[in-house]
Amino acid sequence: MFADKDVLTITDFSREALERLFEETDVILNALTSGKKLDALNGYIMATAFFEPSTRTKMSFQTAMLRLGGACVDLPPEEISSRAKGESLADTIRMLDSYADVIVIRHRLEGAAKFAAEIAEHPVINGGDGTRDHPTQTMIDLYTIKRAHGSIDGLTVGVLGDLKYGRAARSFILGLSIFKPKKIYLISPPQLSCRPEVLHFLEEKGICYEEASTVTKVLPELDVLYVTRIQRERFPDPVEYEKVRGSYVVNELLLKSAKENLAVLHPLPRVDELAYSLDQTSHAWYFKQAYFGVPVRMALLKLILKG
Ligand code: NCD
């Protein structure tokens, strides 16, 4: 299901495959929390090539590899790597492919990970490409929901924020469709609504969804609220960003009408859309979600490299 496989988009994975990944994650998480040392990837090397900013994705992949006894090499920033001399992406990938057993790439261009996968012989993992895909973030998101609610099936899930430019949100919506949620609310300012291609996909899959421009009305129905930041860096025009900036905030006041077991998720980083005062409440699942990034990525690396 995973052996030697590229990880480019979440829809390449079946429900069975994701359930296998979650099972392996549970085993790894137990080992981690009981302080057991793991060495399944001893002798393996992972290369990270991040052409866009990252904290969690890169560092949790590196932590995952090191916690499995493997090693990591990282492409240096542009100014001090051969990209400054004009080396192409294709040649850079060829090099990493000859050094490492697996490559994790993040790039501002949609399709960059697929392009890398066509060049590399070793598996390529998409750590986020432009506005499109972020499959490993979605694996973590779905795993977090399973931990919070026991199952993804039958839940009412709100996805709030920048559904137009946010790859984490887009990938999450596609990922939900692999399971059987009761309903998905797509909540965004009208300028940042979900792309038609994603809506068509949900329709084809027979997933019940509804678009909304404010979260207040639908909040009492939700089991999960997935909050995302407005992707300022992807706006072609800064004036357009100013028009939507700060247009939604999830805070304690809003959550007064929430179900007691509502789980609030966020792929992070947050800017101003998620109040710090929520961190102490039982709704806050986003730091656990970020923490699960390590065991989920450990499970994924292990299944890809060891089958
Ligand atoms: C996300 C990303 O890079 O797409 N971050 C992450 O990987 N956790 C979300 C974001 O930047 O808003």
Residues whose N, C-alpha, C, O or C-beta is under 5 A from the ligand:
A	BS01	NCD	R56 T57 G128 R167 A168 R229 P267 L268 P269
